[in-house]
């Protein structure tokens, strides 16, 4: 198949080329898919996207006019693709239903530990040859209550890691099987999780149901000084309300790998003279906030898994007609975690 791969980063190229083995005629571009770049897809059977590409209705209609009949995304999440319009146009959509869940789960716990033990501040102080410890007090993870919202593949790995710390684990996920099928966690209502957790970590997809599932209303129910972690999708939290929670001291620690306005910001460097996102800049001014640029997935194992499954989707499309082909979006429940 002839495929145009948008938003390709240098670190992805080798994995994609190794997975392809010259089976498909692939063209790689670092440009994102949007209305300005959609014309690049003329003459291609497939476009391959990443999380911050724009596959909204106007873009999909433009792709359809160009003859593109397949859209593959190098992610589990499909919130950047208008699936209803794609189905209407007969455009087949495929994602990567699973890839190394350890990559995201380990990054999630790394954010917890870095915030707890104030590692960024400690490193900065050490580089300035300052070794006073008074501002670096953390807490034991042992016996702390961690609330996990979304017990999908990644959420379960997070739970397994935290079991090793001796944490008490609460779970809210109305689509997951009950605790009898997954030992060491207690299933609770969202309100109970919010009210009793010392740490809350989000592992849900971004859907109409989960959009802004964390707002001032939910933050007000949390413990004062709570740690909030989001390595899933930025739109799960209303960032303005989180910022106010930080200012009020209600949120004591914030770790983000995703940001609701990250499109056009993450995945590239910016010059000092460029306009800055005011909300993101305000968050970065807090020393109890750590933000990473959507890198939780970024391990060699995950890159290999993503590339292999992406090429496999092209293989399946090539072997069958659109109606017969197996490549499709993996089953997604509203509270199954995605990356």
ABEGO torsion letter per residue (X at the ends): XBBBBBGBBAAAAAAAAAAAGGABBBBBBABBBBAAAAAAABGBABBBBBAABBABAAAAAAAAAAGBABBBBABABAAABBAAAAAAAGBBBBBBABBBAAAAAAAAAAAAAAAAAGAAAAAAAAAAGBABAAAABBBBABGBBBBBBEBBAAAAAAAAAAAAAGBBBBBBBAABBBAAABBGBBBBBAAAAAAABABBBBABBBBAAABGABBAAAAAABBBGBBBBBABBAAABBAAAAAAAAAAGABABBBBABBAAABGABGBBBBAABBBBAAAAAAAABAABBBBBGAAABBAAAAAAAAAAAAAAAAAAAABBAAABABBBBBBBAABBBX
